[in-house]
Amino acid sequence: MANSQKVEIATIGKVVGLGGELKLHLQTDFAEQFVAGAKFTLKNGQSLEIDTYNPNRGLVKFTLYNVREDAAVLTNQKLYLSQEESRENCHLSENQYFWFDIIGSEVIEEGKVLGVVKDIERITTMDYLKITTDQAFVSEGLATSFYIPYIMDVYIERFDMEAKKLYTKDAFLLLEAS
Protein backbone atom coordinates (compact mmCIF):
# COMPACT_ATOMS: atom_id res chain seq x y z
CA MET A 1 0.00 0.00 0.00
CA ALA A 2 3.04 2.28 0.01
CA ASN A 3 2.39 3.43 -3.57
CA SER A 4 -1.20 4.48 -2.99
CA GLN A 5 -3.13 6.72 -0.68
CA LYS A 6 -5.10 4.95 1.99
CA VAL A 7 -8.88 5.10 1.93
CA GLU A 8 -10.63 4.94 5.30
CA ILE A 9 -13.50 2.48 5.05
CA ALA A 10 -14.53 1.63 8.62
CA THR A 11 -13.99 2.34 12.29
CA ILE A 12 -13.75 -0.52 14.75
CA GLY A 13 -16.05 -0.03 17.73
CA LYS A 14 -16.43 -1.67 21.12
CA VAL A 15 -16.03 -5.36 21.88
CA VAL A 16 -19.32 -7.28 22.00
CA GLY A 17 -19.40 -10.48 24.04
CA LEU A 18 -16.52 -12.70 25.09
CA GLY A 19 -15.37 -14.19 21.76
CA GLY A 20 -13.61 -11.15 20.29
CA GLU A 21 -16.43 -9.76 18.13
CA LEU A 22 -16.33 -6.01 17.60
CA LYS A 23 -18.88 -3.47 16.40
CA LEU A 24 -17.94 -2.23 12.93
CA HIS A 25 -18.97 1.26 11.79
CA LEU A 26 -18.82 1.35 7.99
CA GLN A 27 -17.72 4.42 6.10
CA THR A 28 -18.33 2.85 2.73
CA ASP A 29 -21.33 1.95 0.62
CA PHE A 30 -19.76 -1.41 -0.21
CA ALA A 31 -20.44 -3.74 2.71
CA GLU A 32 -19.95 -6.72 0.40
CA GLN A 33 -16.17 -6.37 0.79
CA PHE A 34 -16.39 -7.44 4.45
CA VAL A 35 -16.15 -11.21 4.04
CA ALA A 36 -14.11 -13.96 5.63
CA GLY A 37 -10.53 -13.74 4.41
CA ALA A 38 -10.71 -10.05 3.42
CA LYS A 39 -7.65 -8.10 4.55
CA PHE A 40 -7.50 -4.51 5.69
CA THR A 41 -4.78 -2.28 7.09
CA LEU A 42 -4.62 -0.15 10.21
CA LYS A 43 -3.02 3.30 10.20
CA ASN A 44 0.19 1.84 11.62
CA GLY A 45 0.42 -0.61 8.69
CA GLN A 46 -0.70 -3.69 10.63
CA SER A 47 -2.80 -6.06 8.54
CA LEU A 48 -6.06 -7.53 9.83
CA GLU A 49 -7.94 -10.43 8.28
CA ILE A 50 -11.67 -10.93 8.77
CA ASP A 51 -12.62 -14.25 10.33
CA THR A 52 -16.38 -13.56 10.34
CA TYR A 53 -18.68 -10.62 9.61
CA ASN A 54 -22.35 -10.36 10.54
CA PRO A 55 -23.86 -7.53 8.45
CA ASN A 56 -27.22 -7.74 10.23
CA ARG A 57 -25.63 -6.92 13.57
CA GLY A 58 -22.64 -4.97 12.23
CA LEU A 59 -20.20 -7.28 14.04
CA VAL A 60 -16.78 -8.34 12.86
CA LYS A 61 -14.29 -10.85 14.23
CA PHE A 62 -10.67 -10.75 13.11
CA THR A 63 -8.36 -13.75 12.79
CA LEU A 64 -6.08 -14.12 15.84
CA TYR A 65 -8.36 -11.97 18.05
CA ASN A 66 -10.38 -14.71 19.73
CA VAL A 67 -10.98 -13.29 23.20
CA ARG A 68 -12.45 -10.06 24.46
CA GLU A 69 -9.21 -8.73 25.95
CA ASP A 70 -7.20 -9.24 22.75
CA ALA A 71 -9.88 -7.71 20.53
CA ALA A 72 -10.29 -4.67 22.82
CA VAL A 73 -6.94 -3.25 21.61
CA LEU A 74 -8.55 -2.74 18.19
CA THR A 75 -11.32 -0.46 19.50
CA ASN A 76 -11.37 2.97 17.78
CA GLN A 77 -8.88 1.87 15.12
CA LYS A 78 -9.63 2.76 11.49
CA LEU A 79 -9.60 0.20 8.67
CA TYR A 80 -8.01 1.21 5.37
CA LEU A 81 -7.62 -0.05 1.83
CA SER A 82 -5.50 1.43 -0.93
CA GLN A 83 -7.28 3.21 -3.76
CA GLU A 84 -6.34 0.31 -6.06
CA GLU A 85 -7.77 -2.26 -3.63
CA SER A 86 -10.96 -0.19 -3.39
CA ARG A 87 -11.30 -0.20 -7.17
CA GLU A 88 -10.79 -3.99 -7.25
CA ASN A 89 -13.19 -4.77 -4.37
CA CYS A 90 -16.02 -2.35 -5.16
CA HIS A 91 -18.04 -2.48 -8.33
CA LEU A 92 -19.54 0.86 -9.26
CA SER A 93 -22.68 1.42 -11.26
CA GLU A 94 -23.00 4.00 -14.01
CA ASN A 95 -22.58 7.57 -12.68
CA GLN A 96 -21.05 6.29 -9.43
CA TYR A 97 -17.59 7.43 -8.43
CA PHE A 98 -15.29 7.01 -5.49
CA TRP A 99 -15.12 10.01 -3.20
CA PHE A 100 -11.33 10.09 -3.63
CA ASP A 101 -11.84 10.58 -7.38
CA ILE A 102 -14.21 13.54 -6.90
CA ILE A 103 -12.34 15.36 -4.11
CA GLY A 104 -9.97 17.92 -5.62
CA SER A 105 -12.03 18.34 -8.80
CA GLU A 106 -12.86 21.73 -10.26
CA VAL A 107 -16.55 22.62 -10.20
CA ILE A 108 -17.58 24.20 -13.48
CA GLU A 109 -20.87 25.81 -14.44
CA GLU A 110 -21.52 27.57 -17.74
CA GLY A 111 -17.76 27.71 -18.38
CA LYS A 112 -16.94 29.35 -15.04
CA VAL A 113 -14.94 27.67 -12.28
CA LEU A 114 -17.05 27.96 -9.11
CA GLY A 115 -14.42 26.32 -6.95
CA VAL A 116 -12.87 22.99 -5.97
CA VAL A 117 -14.42 20.01 -4.17
CA LYS A 118 -12.74 20.10 -0.75
CA ASP A 119 -14.61 17.20 0.86
CA ILE A 120 -17.79 15.14 0.73
CA GLU A 121 -20.08 14.88 3.73
CA ARG A 122 -22.88 12.42 4.23
CA ILE A 123 -25.78 13.99 6.10
CA THR A 124 -28.44 11.38 6.84
CA THR A 125 -28.75 9.59 3.48
CA MET A 126 -27.61 12.41 1.19
CA ASP A 127 -24.05 13.20 0.07
CA TYR A 128 -23.05 16.86 -0.11
CA LEU A 129 -20.01 18.22 -1.92
CA LYS A 130 -18.20 20.82 0.17
CA ILE A 131 -16.82 23.37 -2.26
CA THR A 132 -14.02 25.84 -1.61
CA THR A 133 -15.18 28.84 -3.63
CA ASP A 134 -12.93 30.22 -6.36
CA GLN A 135 -11.16 33.38 -5.22
CA ALA A 136 -12.75 35.42 -8.03
CA PHE A 137 -16.20 34.90 -6.46
CA VAL A 138 -14.92 35.37 -2.90
CA SER A 139 -13.50 38.76 -3.94
CA GLU A 140 -17.02 39.68 -5.13
CA GLY A 141 -18.30 39.09 -1.59
CA LEU A 142 -19.62 35.55 -1.99
CA ALA A 143 -19.08 32.81 0.61
CA THR A 144 -15.67 31.16 0.91
CA SER A 145 -17.32 27.74 0.80
CA PHE A 146 -20.70 26.20 0.03
CA TYR A 147 -22.40 22.83 -0.39
CA ILE A 148 -23.87 21.14 -3.44
CA PRO A 149 -26.17 18.13 -2.97
CA TYR A 150 -24.77 15.24 -4.99
CA ILE A 151 -27.86 14.63 -7.10
CA MET A 152 -27.23 13.63 -10.70
CA ASP A 153 -29.31 15.50 -13.28
CA VAL A 154 -30.45 18.02 -10.69
CA TYR A 155 -27.20 19.75 -9.64
CA ILE A 156 -24.60 17.45 -11.18
CA GLU A 157 -24.61 17.23 -14.96
CA ARG A 158 -21.54 15.05 -15.37
CA PHE A 159 -18.14 14.24 -13.98
CA ASP A 160 -15.01 14.00 -16.13
CA MET A 161 -12.79 11.80 -14.00
CA GLU A 162 -9.75 12.06 -16.30
CA ALA A 163 -9.81 15.86 -16.27
CA LYS A 164 -11.04 16.07 -12.64
CA LYS A 165 -13.86 18.40 -13.62
CA LEU A 166 -17.39 18.30 -12.21
CA TYR A 167 -19.97 20.04 -14.36
CA THR A 168 -22.98 21.47 -12.52
CA LYS A 169 -26.21 23.33 -13.08
CA ASP A 170 -27.92 25.66 -10.61
CA ALA A 171 -24.96 25.32 -8.23
CA PHE A 172 -24.17 29.03 -8.66
CA LEU A 173 -27.58 29.76 -7.11
CA LEU A 174 -26.49 27.71 -4.07
CA LEU A 175 -23.27 29.73 -3.86
CA GLU A 176 -25.20 33.00 -4.04
CA ALA A 177 -27.57 31.84 -1.29
CA SER A 178 -24.71 30.76 1.00
C-alpha positions in Angstrom: 0.0 0.0 0.0 3.0 2.3 0.0 2.4 3.4 -3.6 -1.2 4.5 -3.0 -3.1 6.7 -0.7 -5.1 4.9 2.0 -8.9 5.1 1.9 -10.6 4.9 5.3 -13.5 2.5 5.0 -14.5 1.6 8.6 -14.0 2.3 12.3 -13.8 -0.5 14.8 -16.0 0.0 17.7 -16.4 -1.7 21.1 -16.0 -5.4 21.9 -19.3 -7.3 22.0 -19.4 -10.5 24.0 -16.5 -12.7 25.1 -15.4 -14.2 21.8 -13.6 -11.2 20.3 -16.4 -9.8 18.1 -16.3 -6.0 17.6 -18.9 -3.5 16.4 -17.9 -2.2 12.9 -19.0 1.3 11.8 -18.8 1.3 8.0 -17.7 4.4 6.1 -18.3 2.9 2.7 -21.3 2.0 0.6 -19.8 -1.4 -0.2 -20.4 -3.7 2.7 -19.9 -6.7 0.4 -16.2 -6.4 0.8 -16.4 -7.4 4.4 -16.2 -11.2 4.0 -14.1 -14.0 5.6 -10.5 -13.7 4.4 -10.7 -10.1 3.4 -7.7 -8.1 4.5 -7.5 -4.5 5.7 -4.8 -2.3 7.1 -4.6 -0.2 10.2 -3.0 3.3 10.2 0.2 1.8 11.6 0.4 -0.6 8.7 -0.7 -3.7 10.6 -2.8 -6.1 8.5 -6.1 -7.5 9.8 -7.9 -10.4 8.3 -11.7 -10.9 8.8 -12.6 -14.3 10.3 -16.4 -13.6 10.3 -18.7 -10.6 9.6 -22.4 -10.4 10.5 -23.9 -7.5 8.5 -27.2 -7.7 10.2 -25.6 -6.9 13.6 -22.6 -5.0 12.2 -20.2 -7.3 14.0 -16.8 -8.3 12.9 -14.3 -10.9 14.2 -10.7 -10.8 13.1 -8.4 -13.7 12.8 -6.1 -14.1 15.8 -8.4 -12.0 18.0 -10.4 -14.7 19.7 -11.0 -13.3 23.2 -12.4 -10.1 24.5 -9.2 -8.7 25.9 -7.2 -9.2 22.7 -9.9 -7.7 20.5 -10.3 -4.7 22.8 -6.9 -3.2 21.6 -8.5 -2.7 18.2 -11.3 -0.5 19.5 -11.4 3.0 17.8 -8.9 1.9 15.1 -9.6 2.8 11.5 -9.6 0.2 8.7 -8.0 1.2 5.4 -7.6 0.0 1.8 -5.5 1.4 -0.9 -7.3 3.2 -3.8 -6.3 0.3 -6.1 -7.8 -2.3 -3.6 -11.0 -0.2 -3.4 -11.3 -0.2 -7.2 -10.8 -4.0 -7.2 -13.2 -4.8 -4.4 -16.0 -2.4 -5.2 -18.0 -2.5 -8.3 -19.5 0.9 -9.3 -22.7 1.4 -11.3 -23.0 4.0 -14.0 -22.6 7.6 -12.7 -21.1 6.3 -9.4 -17.6 7.4 -8.4 -15.3 7.0 -5.5 -15.1 10.0 -3.2 -11.3 10.1 -3.6 -11.8 10.6 -7.4 -14.2 13.5 -6.9 -12.3 15.4 -4.1 -10.0 17.9 -5.6 -12.0 18.3 -8.8 -12.9 21.7 -10.3 -16.6 22.6 -10.2 -17.6 24.2 -13.5 -20.9 25.8 -14.4 -21.5 27.6 -17.7 -17.8 27.7 -18.4 -16.9 29.3 -15.0 -14.9 27.7 -12.3 -17.1 28.0 -9.1 -14.4 26.3 -6.9 -12.9 23.0 -6.0 -14.4 20.0 -4.2 -12.7 20.1 -0.8 -14.6 17.2 0.9 -17.8 15.1 0.7 -20.1 14.9 3.7 -22.9 12.4 4.2 -25.8 14.0 6.1 -28.4 11.4 6.8 -28.8 9.6 3.5 -27.6 12.4 1.2 -24.1 13.2 0.1 -23.0 16.9 -0.1 -20.0 18.2 -1.9 -18.2 20.8 0.2 -16.8 23.4 -2.3 -14.0 25.8 -1.6 -15.2 28.8 -3.6 -12.9 30.2 -6.4 -11.2 33.4 -5.2 -12.8 35.4 -8.0 -16.2 34.9 -6.5 -14.9 35.4 -2.9 -13.5 38.8 -3.9 -17.0 39.7 -5.1 -18.3 39.1 -1.6 -19.6 35.5 -2.0 -19.1 32.8 0.6 -15.7 31.2 0.9 -17.3 27.7 0.8 -20.7 26.2 0.0 -22.4 22.8 -0.4 -23.9 21.1 -3.4 -26.2 18.1 -3.0 -24.8 15.2 -5.0 -27.9 14.6 -7.1 -27.2 13.6 -10.7 -29.3 15.5 -13.3 -30.5 18.0 -10.7 -27.2 19.7 -9.6 -24.6 17.4 -11.2 -24.6 17.2 -15.0 -21.5 15.1 -15.4 -18.1 14.2 -14.0 -15.0 14.0 -16.1 -12.8 11.8 -14.0 -9.8 12.1 -16.3 -9.8 15.9 -16.3 -11.0 16.1 -12.6 -13.9 18.4 -13.6 -17.4 18.3 -12.2 -20.0 20.0 -14.4 -23.0 21.5 -12.5 -26.2 23.3 -13.1 -27.9 25.7 -10.6 -25.0 25.3 -8.2 -24.2 29.0 -8.7 -27.6 29.8 -7.1 -26.5 27.7 -4.1 -23.3 29.7 -3.9 -25.2 33.0 -4.0 -27.6 31.8 -1.3 -24.7 30.8 1.0 
